[in-house]
Amino acid sequence: MDWLAGAIEIWAGFLLGYKYKSAFLFNIIGAFLWIYVAITMEVYGLMLVAIPMVTINAKNYWMWWKDE
């Protein structure tokens, strides 16, 4: 599952470079996958990054959406 989360995060970075707002949604999906990985592999420190990323990407998606 960790390879899938990483691949989604890379794809999101690629989309963000081309200014697709869907990149934020892919980042949110990737962050939820990282949370799953952190829980199943008991690497709880990873959640210190993944949980705030869900919030940050949701906020950024909202900011781009309301500007359109």
N, C-alpha and C positions, 0 to 999 in steps of 0.2 A: 504494500500500500504506500510505502514511503516513496517509491520510484514514481508512482502515479501522482502523488502530491507535488513532488519536485517538477515533474513534466508539466503539470497544470500551471505551476508558478512561473516556469520559464515561458510557456505560451502566453500567459497574462502579461509578462514583461514585454514580449514581442508586440502584442496588441497595443499595449500602452504607448509604445514608441510610435505607433501609427495613429495615435489619438482615438482609439476605439474605446468608448466608455464601457463596453462589455468586459474589458480587461479587469475592471474592478470586481465584476461578478465572478470571473474565473479566479481571482485572488481570494475571494471569500470562500469559494468552494475548496480551493487549495488549503486555506487556513483551517477549515473544518476537517479536512483530511489529516492535516498535521496534528490537530487536537486528538483525532482518533488514534493516530500512530502513537502519540505521547501517552495516551491512556493504556493502549494495549501493550506497549513495550515498556511501560512504567518509566518513561523519561519525562518526568513532570516539569522539568525546567523548560522544555520546549513549549509548554503552554504559556510561559511568560512572554513569548513572542507571538504565538499563534492567536491567542485570545484578543490582544489589542489590535492585531492586524485585521480581524473581522470588523471591529468597530471603525478603525481608520478607513478601510476600504468601503464600508457602507456609507460613511460620511462623505468620502470623496465621490462616490457614485451619485449620492444625493446632490452634491454641489454641482456636478456636471449636468445632471438631469434638469435641475431647476434653471440653469442658464440657457437651456435650449428652448 
